[in-house]
């Protein structure tokens, strides 16, 4: 408790003495705790110690207009928990995703809001919905499939929103350079879960704000018998 108090007190002000936002405070505290535990994910971690894996269950991203349509005028997303990447969070809000043959209930909304809706599902989810969407990095890379979102206050018809997310790795420029990759490259990785698997053509996404992490959907995670926090290793 003493350690936590000191960390919190030291993080309340920036070096210039300017109060920080709650989000920034959480980020600073998290970074200090991780460093104290000796498990900071830096550039060297990417190649030698593996990249931590996040298994992503079905979820959706919404525009501000979608949020108001689904949850009511003036509604804003409420943080349920912060995610590993800076500024990203799982919201308290959920929606029902309706396809031609079935529906997925209590699908988590992720924030912050985006310019257009995007619903990410696995192949198994798509079979249940009755529509097989393309594999995309995002809807910005091309049209997805039509899907309907149902919330407590309304319905959104999203013509191009449904995709299966392409497996990818988030990393910062230093981490990408260490493995000889750049933004947009496709690389091969070895997964060390309960069942060791090799995955080809894994997309590298590079941004100075990214923390090293690989994202797989639940079908891919189950195939390798993975849990969140297992490691992926880049194959040279």
C-alpha positions as MATLAB code, in Angstrom:
seq = 'XXXXXXXXXXXXXXXXXXXXXXXXXXXXXXXXXXXXXXXXXXXXXXXXXXXXXXXXXXXXXXXXXXXXXXXXXXXXXXXXXXXXXXXXXXXXXXXXXXXXXXXXXXXXXXXXXXXXXXXXXXXXXXXXXXXXXXXXXXXXXXXXXXXXXXXXXXXXXXXXXXXXXXXXXXXXXXXXXXXXXXXXXXXXXXXXXXXXXXXXXXXXXXXXXXXXXXXXXXXXXXXXXXXXXXXXXXXX';
ca = [
       0.000    0.000    0.000;
       2.883    2.377    0.804;
       4.444    1.746   -2.626;
       1.126    2.409   -4.375;
       0.628    5.652   -2.459;
       4.064    6.961   -3.339;
       3.612    6.091   -7.010;
       0.229    7.793   -7.120;
       1.515   10.909   -5.385;
       4.520   11.202   -7.691;
       2.340   10.774  -10.788;
      -0.217   13.437   -9.902;
       1.855   16.225  -11.414;
       3.862   16.486  -14.603;
       7.446   17.782  -14.247;
       6.139   21.277  -15.014;
       3.687   21.009  -12.118;
       0.637   20.746  -14.407;
      -2.077   18.335  -13.186;
      -2.492   15.293  -15.440;
      -5.680   13.659  -16.638;
      -6.994   10.485  -15.017;
      -6.016    8.525  -18.138;
      -2.453    9.875  -18.014;
      -2.255    9.121  -14.296;
      -3.307    5.510  -14.876;
      -0.709    5.166  -17.652;
       2.084    6.562  -15.474;
       1.208    4.362  -12.514;
       0.995    1.279  -14.755;
       4.402    1.957  -16.271;
       6.015    2.395  -12.861;
       4.427   -0.790  -11.499;
       5.568   -2.786  -14.545;
       9.103   -1.474  -14.196;
       9.139   -2.367  -10.473;
       8.016   -5.895  -11.346;
      10.825   -6.223  -13.855;
       8.633   -7.016  -16.855;
       8.855   -3.846  -18.928;
       8.252   -4.542  -22.614;
      10.915   -2.596  -24.442;
      12.655   -3.000  -27.809;
      14.843   -5.878  -26.619;
      11.779   -7.791  -25.484;
      10.410   -8.006  -29.035;
      13.121  -10.368  -30.295;
      14.724  -12.054  -27.308;
      11.920  -12.502  -24.792;
       8.928  -12.667  -27.114;
       5.975  -10.422  -27.811;
       3.008  -10.761  -25.434;
      -0.170  -11.995  -27.097;
      -3.642  -10.543  -26.638;
      -6.499  -12.827  -27.709;
      -9.283  -10.528  -28.905;
     -12.870  -11.665  -28.450;
     -15.606  -10.263  -30.706;
     -16.000   -6.520  -30.247;
     -17.074   -3.356  -32.038;
     -15.965    0.220  -32.543;
     -18.555    2.976  -32.946;
     -18.767    6.537  -34.205;
     -20.155    9.243  -31.879;
     -23.379    9.232  -33.908;
     -23.640    5.435  -33.544;
     -23.264    5.785  -29.767;
     -26.137    8.260  -29.566;
     -28.356    6.170  -31.831;
     -27.748    2.980  -29.854;
     -27.668    4.387  -26.311;
     -29.540    7.698  -26.443;
     -28.966   11.354  -27.270;
     -25.917   12.834  -25.570;
     -24.651    9.435  -24.442;
     -20.883    8.930  -24.151;
     -18.995    5.688  -23.631;
     -18.072    4.778  -20.047;
     -14.716    3.151  -19.301;
     -14.998   -0.408  -17.960;
     -11.259   -1.106  -18.062;
      -8.222    0.270  -19.852;
      -6.562   -1.889  -22.490;
      -2.859   -2.485  -23.082;
      -2.485    0.073  -25.886;
      -2.365    3.683  -24.700;
      -5.754    5.414  -24.667;
      -7.762    2.314  -25.653;
     -10.469    0.964  -23.373;
     -13.257   -1.580  -23.087;
     -16.501    0.277  -22.473;
     -19.272   -0.677  -20.103;
     -21.646   -0.610  -23.058;
     -22.489   -3.693  -25.114;
     -24.601   -4.259  -28.226;
     -26.323   -7.121  -30.016;
     -24.884   -7.913  -33.453;
     -27.523   -9.312  -35.806;
     -26.795  -11.205  -39.025;
     -28.901  -13.026  -41.611;
     -29.023  -16.281  -39.621;
     -28.254  -15.417  -36.015;
     -27.152  -12.902  -33.421;
     -24.265  -12.337  -31.013;
     -25.314  -10.877  -27.679;
     -23.425   -8.640  -25.238;
     -20.721   -7.711  -27.741;
     -18.330   -5.314  -26.020;
     -17.861   -1.795  -27.375;
     -14.285   -0.500  -27.400;
     -13.306    3.125  -27.161;
     -12.567    5.813  -27.937;
     -15.048    6.421  -30.741;
     -13.978    6.342  -34.393;
     -15.166    7.969  -37.598;
     -17.024    4.829  -38.737;
     -18.356    1.633  -37.134;
     -16.228   -1.525  -37.242;
     -17.293   -4.930  -35.907;
     -14.588   -7.584  -35.508;
     -15.506  -11.261  -35.244;
     -13.870  -14.662  -35.638;
     -14.724  -17.164  -38.364;
     -16.776  -19.144  -35.835;
     -18.749  -16.003  -34.949;
     -19.292  -15.290  -38.644;
     -20.740  -18.760  -39.209;
     -23.187  -18.159  -36.363;
     -24.215  -14.832  -37.914;
     -24.657  -16.357  -41.357;
     -22.259  -14.026  -43.163;
     -18.535  -14.454  -43.884;
     -16.735  -11.078  -43.815;
     -13.339  -10.450  -45.429;
     -10.077  -10.360  -43.500;
      -9.066   -6.718  -43.162;
      -6.733   -4.584  -41.068;
      -9.674   -2.203  -40.775;
     -12.713   -1.023  -42.720;
     -10.489    1.724  -44.104;
      -8.766   -0.953  -46.226;
     -11.960   -1.900  -48.053;
     -15.586   -2.703  -47.469;
     -16.618   -5.222  -44.875;
     -19.986   -6.980  -44.800;
     -23.310   -5.486  -43.810;
     -24.384   -6.004  -40.195;
     -27.043   -4.624  -37.852;
     -26.276   -3.359  -34.336;
     -28.995   -3.205  -31.688;
     -28.727   -1.160  -28.501;
     -31.138   -0.186  -25.733;
     -32.158    3.034  -27.519;
     -32.021    2.185  -31.217;
     -30.657    0.276  -34.200;
     -27.722    0.967  -36.530;
     -27.605   -0.527  -40.015;
     -23.866   -0.740  -40.768;
     -23.436   -1.640  -44.460;
     -19.644   -2.175  -44.497;
     -18.688   -2.673  -40.856;
     -18.213   -6.418  -40.320;
     -14.680   -7.814  -40.733;
     -12.407  -10.552  -39.513;
      -9.363   -8.687  -38.206;
      -6.053   -9.586  -39.809;
      -3.634  -10.957  -37.235;
      -1.130   -8.254  -36.398;
       1.581   -7.003  -34.073;
       1.656   -3.545  -32.511;
       5.122   -2.196  -31.839;
       7.102    1.036  -31.624;
       9.757    1.989  -34.229;
      12.642    0.661  -32.113;
      10.966   -2.719  -31.713;
      10.235   -2.954  -35.433;
      13.820   -2.059  -36.323;
      15.139   -4.761  -34.026;
      13.332   -7.461  -35.974;
      14.149   -5.843  -39.325;
      10.576   -4.780  -40.082;
       8.685   -1.599  -40.906;
       5.047   -0.564  -40.790;
       2.946   -2.668  -43.154;
       5.421   -5.551  -43.447;
       4.274   -9.169  -43.185;
       6.396  -11.466  -41.005;
       6.318  -15.035  -39.670;
       6.019  -15.798  -35.954;
       6.063  -18.835  -33.694;
       3.393  -19.095  -30.996;
       4.304  -20.877  -27.780;
       0.971  -21.770  -26.216;
      -0.206  -25.234  -25.275;
       0.050  -26.133  -28.980;
       3.038  -24.579  -30.728;
       2.055  -23.070  -34.061;
       3.745  -20.993  -36.749;
       1.737  -18.167  -38.321;
       2.744  -16.613  -41.623;
       2.062  -13.125  -42.977;
       1.478  -11.412  -39.649;
       1.014   -7.689  -40.196;
       3.363   -5.257  -38.433;
       1.781   -1.996  -37.261;
       4.266    0.622  -36.074;
       3.590    3.748  -34.043;
       5.693    5.552  -31.405;
       2.774    5.217  -28.958;
       2.361    1.452  -29.427;
       3.368   -1.073  -26.787;
       4.609   -4.419  -28.200;
       1.645   -6.789  -28.402;
       0.290   -9.338  -30.879;
      -3.459   -9.511  -31.534;
      -5.171  -12.749  -32.550;
      -8.846  -13.637  -32.665;
     -10.337  -16.400  -30.535;
     -10.170  -19.051  -33.264;
      -6.445  -18.454  -33.731;
      -5.861  -18.323  -29.982;
      -7.770  -21.552  -29.390;
      -5.880  -23.336  -32.180;
      -2.620  -22.615  -30.344;
      -4.166  -23.192  -26.889;
      -3.152  -19.661  -25.927;
      -4.058  -17.424  -23.039;
      -3.472  -13.670  -22.914;
       0.150  -12.996  -21.998;
       1.623  -16.018  -23.811;
       4.448  -15.064  -26.172;
       5.022  -14.870  -29.906;
       8.538  -15.062  -31.330;
       9.555  -13.516  -34.632;
      11.102  -16.020  -37.046;
      14.193  -14.475  -38.635;
];
